[in-house]
Structures are given as C-alpha cells and as structure tokens.
C-alpha cells in the first residue's frame, strides 16, 4: 500500500491510515521518503523539457512587445504604443505561464503514468510467480 500512497493512488481512508502509521513508525516514514525520492529521481531522469528555441522565441516576442511600450513621438502615439505594448507584454507573459503550466501538467501525467506502470509491473511479476 505504501507504493500506492506514494503514487497518490490511495483513497482518503487509506491515506489517513498510512499517515498514522508513518507518524507512529519512523521506519515507515523513512521508507515513504525513500520511495518518493526514487520516484522523483526517475521522473527527473526521463523528464521532457520544452525545446530551448521555444524560450528564445517567447523572450524575443516579449522584447518586441516591450519595445512598443517605450515612449516615442507624440503623446497620442506614446499612449497607443504604450497600451499596445503593455497588452502585448501581458499576452506574452500569459503565453509563457500557459506553456509552463502545460509543461508541468505533462510532467505530472508522465510521472503518474510511470508510477502506475511500475505498480502494474510489480503486480504482473508477482502474479507470474
């Protein structure tokens, strides 16, 4: 059940039970931490990072949009460029935040799938024996 707990596959009752045992028995708590570290190490080893060119493109877009927000020309021109630049900068930041959130979501999905695969592999091996 510890594997399922570490993978987040336990229900509320099972989670509370494992946490009670972890508080009562230091070796269980240590085993849980060891399992979490192993899962995190595995996830980091096989993590898929967004391409570096994506960051470069987004940063260039932000720089372009911020260039519009710098005061130039008449007051009317400044206001139009400034508002457009601010909107563009916020848009670029929003896109960057969305990409980060999507990357984290994909990463978490991959970690969960890897955890489930590991549990199923163990069950399959146990079943074969």
Phi and psi restraints in degrees (value plus and minus 20) as a CYANA .aco file:
   2 UNK   PHI     -82.6   -42.6
   2 UNK   PSI     -58.8   -18.8
   3 UNK   PHI     -80.5   -40.5
   3 UNK   PSI     -65.2   -25.2
   4 UNK   PHI     -84.1   -44.1
   4 UNK   PSI     -59.1   -19.1
   5 UNK   PHI     -81.6   -41.6
   5 UNK   PSI     -67.8   -27.8
   6 UNK   PHI     -82.8   -42.8
   6 UNK   PSI     -55.0   -15.0
   7 UNK   PHI    -102.0   -62.0
   7 UNK   PSI     -24.7    15.3
   8 UNK   PHI      57.3    97.3
   8 UNK   PSI       6.7    46.7
   9 UNK   PHI    -122.4   -82.4
   9 UNK   PSI     -13.0    27.0
  10 UNK   PHI    -112.9   -72.9
  10 UNK   PSI     132.9   172.9
  11 UNK   PHI    -101.6   -61.6
  11 UNK   PSI     159.6   199.6
  12 UNK   PHI     -80.3   -40.3
  12 UNK   PSI     -63.6   -23.6
  13 UNK   PHI     -83.9   -43.9
  13 UNK   PSI     -66.0   -26.0
  14 UNK   PHI     -85.1   -45.1
  14 UNK   PSI     -58.8   -18.8
  15 UNK   PHI     -80.9   -40.9
  15 UNK   PSI     -66.5   -26.5
  16 UNK   PHI     -81.9   -41.9
  16 UNK   PSI     -59.9   -19.9
  17 UNK   PHI     -83.3   -43.3
  17 UNK   PSI     -66.9   -26.9
  18 UNK   PHI     -82.8   -42.8
  18 UNK   PSI     -62.2   -22.2
  19 UNK   PHI     -85.4   -45.4
  19 UNK   PSI     -56.5   -16.5
  20 UNK   PHI     -83.0   -43.0
  20 UNK   PSI     -66.7   -26.7
  21 UNK   PHI     -83.6   -43.6
  21 UNK   PSI     -58.2   -18.2
  22 UNK   PHI     -84.1   -44.1
  22 UNK   PSI     -57.3   -17.3
  23 UNK   PHI     -90.0   -50.0
  23 UNK   PSI     -56.4   -16.4
  24 UNK   PHI     -99.1   -59.1
  24 UNK   PSI     -52.4   -12.4
  25 UNK   PHI    -144.1  -104.1
  25 UNK   PSI      88.2   128.2
  26 UNK   PHI     -78.3   -38.3
  26 UNK   PSI     -50.8   -10.8
  27 UNK   PHI     -88.1   -48.1
  27 UNK   PSI     -52.4   -12.4
  28 UNK   PHI     -88.7   -48.7
  28 UNK   PSI     -63.5   -23.5
  29 UNK   PHI     -80.6   -40.6
  29 UNK   PSI     -62.2   -22.2
  30 UNK   PHI     -84.3   -44.3
  30 UNK   PSI     -59.9   -19.9
  31 UNK   PHI     -85.1   -45.1
  31 UNK   PSI     -60.9   -20.9
  32 UNK   PHI     -81.7   -41.7
  32 UNK   PSI     -65.5   -25.5
  33 UNK   PHI     -82.6   -42.6
  33 UNK   PSI     -60.3   -20.3
  34 UNK   PHI     -82.5   -42.5
  34 UNK   PSI     -62.6   -22.6
  35 UNK   PHI     -85.3   -45.3
  35 UNK   PSI     -62.7   -22.7
  36 UNK   PHI     -81.2   -41.2
  36 UNK   PSI     -63.3   -23.3
  37 UNK   PHI     -82.4   -42.4
  37 UNK   PSI     -62.6   -22.6
  38 UNK   PHI     -82.5   -42.5
  38 UNK   PSI     -62.7   -22.7
  39 UNK   PHI     -85.5   -45.5
  39 UNK   PSI     -63.7   -23.7
  40 UNK   PHI     -83.0   -43.0
  40 UNK   PSI     -62.7   -22.7
  41 UNK   PHI     -81.5   -41.5
  41 UNK   PSI     -62.9   -22.9
  42 UNK   PHI     -82.8   -42.8
  42 UNK   PSI     -64.8   -24.8
  43 UNK   PHI     -83.9   -43.9
  43 UNK   PSI     -61.6   -21.6
  44 UNK   PHI     -84.8   -44.8
  44 UNK   PSI     -57.8   -17.8
  45 UNK   PHI     -83.2   -43.2
  45 UNK   PSI     -56.7   -16.7
  46 UNK   PHI    -130.0   -90.0
  46 UNK   PSI      -3.8    36.2
  47 UNK   PHI     -86.5   -46.5
  47 UNK   PSI     123.5   163.5
  48 UNK   PHI    -126.2   -86.2
  48 UNK   PSI      93.5   133.5
  49 UNK   PHI    -113.0   -73.0
  49 UNK   PSI     128.4   168.4
  50 UNK   PHI     -84.3   -44.3
  50 UNK   PSI     130.7   170.7
  51 UNK   PHI     -82.6   -42.6
  51 UNK   PSI     127.2   167.2
  52 UNK   PHI     -81.5   -41.5
  52 UNK   PSI     -52.8   -12.8
  53 UNK   PHI     -83.9   -43.9
  53 UNK   PSI     -47.2    -7.2
  54 UNK   PHI     -84.1   -44.1
  54 UNK   PSI     -66.3   -26.3
  55 UNK   PHI     -80.9   -40.9
  55 UNK   PSI     -63.0   -23.0
  56 UNK   PHI     -80.6   -40.6
  56 UNK   PSI     -66.2   -26.2
  57 UNK   PHI     -82.7   -42.7
  57 UNK   PSI     -63.7   -23.7
  58 UNK   PHI     -84.3   -44.3
  58 UNK   PSI     -63.6   -23.6
  59 UNK   PHI     -84.8   -44.8
  59 UNK   PSI     -58.3   -18.3
  60 UNK   PHI     -83.4   -43.4
  60 UNK   PSI     -60.9   -20.9
  61 UNK   PHI     -83.1   -43.1
  61 UNK   PSI     -61.7   -21.7
  62 UNK   PHI     -82.7   -42.7
  62 UNK   PSI     -65.5   -25.5
  63 UNK   PHI     -80.0   -40.0
  63 UNK   PSI     -62.3   -22.3
  64 UNK   PHI     -81.0   -41.0
  64 UNK   PSI     -66.6   -26.6
  65 UNK   PHI     -86.2   -46.2
  65 UNK   PSI     -58.3   -18.3
  66 UNK   PHI     -89.4   -49.4
  66 UNK   PSI     -47.7    -7.7
  67 UNK   PHI     -83.4   -43.4
  67 UNK   PSI     -54.1   -14.1
  68 UNK   PHI     -87.9   -47.9
  68 UNK   PSI     -46.1    -6.1
  69 UNK   PHI    -102.5   -62.5
  69 UNK   PSI     -27.1    12.9
  70 UNK   PHI     -98.5   -58.5
  70 UNK   PSI     114.9   154.9
  71 UNK   PHI     -83.5   -43.5
  71 UNK   PSI     109.7   149.7
  72 UNK   PHI    -172.3  -132.3
  72 UNK   PSI     130.8   170.8
  73 UNK   PHI      49.6    89.6
  73 UNK   PSI    -172.3  -132.3
  74 UNK   PHI     -92.0   -52.0
  74 UNK   PSI     149.0   189.0
  75 UNK   PHI     -81.4   -41.4
  75 UNK   PSI     -60.4   -20.4
  76 UNK   PHI     -83.5   -43.5
  76 UNK   PSI     -65.0   -25.0
  77 UNK   PHI     -82.6   -42.6
  77 UNK   PSI     -60.5   -20.5
  78 UNK   PHI     -81.7   -41.7
  78 UNK   PSI     -65.0   -25.0
  79 UNK   PHI     -82.3   -42.3
  79 UNK   PSI     -64.7   -24.7
  80 UNK   PHI     -84.3   -44.3
  80 UNK   PSI     -66.5   -26.5
  81 UNK   PHI     -87.4   -47.4
  81 UNK   PSI     -59.9   -19.9
  82 UNK   PHI     -83.0   -43.0
  82 UNK   PSI     -66.2   -26.2
  83 UNK   PHI     -84.7   -44.7
  83 UNK   PSI     -63.3   -23.3
  84 UNK   PHI     -83.6   -43.6
  84 UNK   PSI     -60.7   -20.7
  85 UNK   PHI     -85.8   -45.8
  85 UNK   PSI     -61.5   -21.5
  86 UNK   PHI     -84.7   -44.7
  86 UNK   PSI     -63.7   -23.7
  87 UNK   PHI     -82.4   -42.4
  87 UNK   PSI     -63.6   -23.6
  88 UNK   PHI     -85.0   -45.0
  88 UNK   PSI     -60.2   -20.2
  89 UNK   PHI     -84.8   -44.8
  89 UNK   PSI     -61.4   -21.4
  90 UNK   PHI     -85.9   -45.9
  90 UNK   PSI     -58.0   -18.0
  91 UNK   PHI     -82.3   -42.3
  91 UNK   PSI     -65.6   -25.6
  92 UNK   PHI     -82.7   -42.7
  92 UNK   PSI     -62.1   -22.1
  93 UNK   PHI     -84.0   -44.0
  93 UNK   PSI     -59.2   -19.2
  94 UNK   PHI     -83.9   -43.9
  94 UNK   PSI     -61.5   -21.5
  95 UNK   PHI     -83.5   -43.5
  95 UNK   PSI     -63.9   -23.9
  96 UNK   PHI     -82.0   -42.0
  96 UNK   PSI     -64.4   -24.4
  97 UNK   PHI     -82.5   -42.5
  97 UNK   PSI     -61.6   -21.6
  98 UNK   PHI     -82.3   -42.3
  98 UNK   PSI     -63.2   -23.2
  99 UNK   PHI     -83.0   -43.0
  99 UNK   PSI     -60.4   -20.4
 100 UNK   PHI     -84.6   -44.6
 100 UNK   PSI     -65.3   -25.3
 101 UNK   PHI     -82.2   -42.2
 101 UNK   PSI     -63.6   -23.6
 102 UNK   PHI     -82.8   -42.8
 102 UNK   PSI     -61.3   -21.3
 103 UNK   PHI     -81.4   -41.4
 103 UNK   PSI     -65.4   -25.4
 104 UNK   PHI     -83.9   -43.9
 104 UNK   PSI     -59.2   -19.2
 105 UNK   PHI     -82.9   -42.9
 105 UNK   PSI     -66.1   -26.1
 106 UNK   PHI     -82.7   -42.7
 106 UNK   PSI     -60.0   -20.0
 107 UNK   PHI     -81.5   -41.5
 107 UNK   PSI     -67.3   -27.3
 108 UNK   PHI     -83.5   -43.5
 108 UNK   PSI     -58.9   -18.9
 109 UNK   PHI     -83.3   -43.3
 109 UNK   PSI     -61.4   -21.4
 110 UNK   PHI     -85.7   -45.7
 110 UNK   PSI     -63.2   -23.2
 111 UNK   PHI     -81.4   -41.4
 111 UNK   PSI     -64.9   -24.9
 112 UNK   PHI     -82.6   -42.6
 112 UNK   PSI     -62.1   -22.1
 113 UNK   PHI     -84.8   -44.8
 113 UNK   PSI     -61.1   -21.1
 114 UNK   PHI     -83.3   -43.3
 114 UNK   PSI     -61.0   -21.0
 115 UNK   PHI     -83.4   -43.4
 115 UNK   PSI     -66.2   -26.2
 116 UNK   PHI     -83.2   -43.2
 116 UNK   PSI     -60.6   -20.6
 117 UNK   PHI     -79.8   -39.8
 117 UNK   PSI     -64.5   -24.5
 118 UNK   PHI     -82.1   -42.1
 118 UNK   PSI     -64.5   -24.5
 119 UNK   PHI     -82.4   -42.4
 119 UNK   PSI     -66.2   -26.2
 120 UNK   PHI     -84.7   -44.7
 120 UNK   PSI     -57.2   -17.2
 121 UNK   PHI     -83.2   -43.2
 121 UNK   PSI     -63.9   -23.9
 122 UNK   PHI     -82.3   -42.3
 122 UNK   PSI     -64.7   -24.7
 123 UNK   PHI     -83.1   -43.1
 123 UNK   PSI     -59.7   -19.7
 124 UNK   PHI     -84.7   -44.7
 124 UNK   PSI     -65.3   -25.3
 125 UNK   PHI     -83.2   -43.2
 125 UNK   PSI     -60.3   -20.3
 126 UNK   PHI     -85.4   -45.4
 126 UNK   PSI     -57.5   -17.5
 127 UNK   PHI     -87.2   -47.2
 127 UNK   PSI     -56.8   -16.8
 128 UNK   PHI     -88.7   -48.7
 128 UNK   PSI     -48.7    -8.7
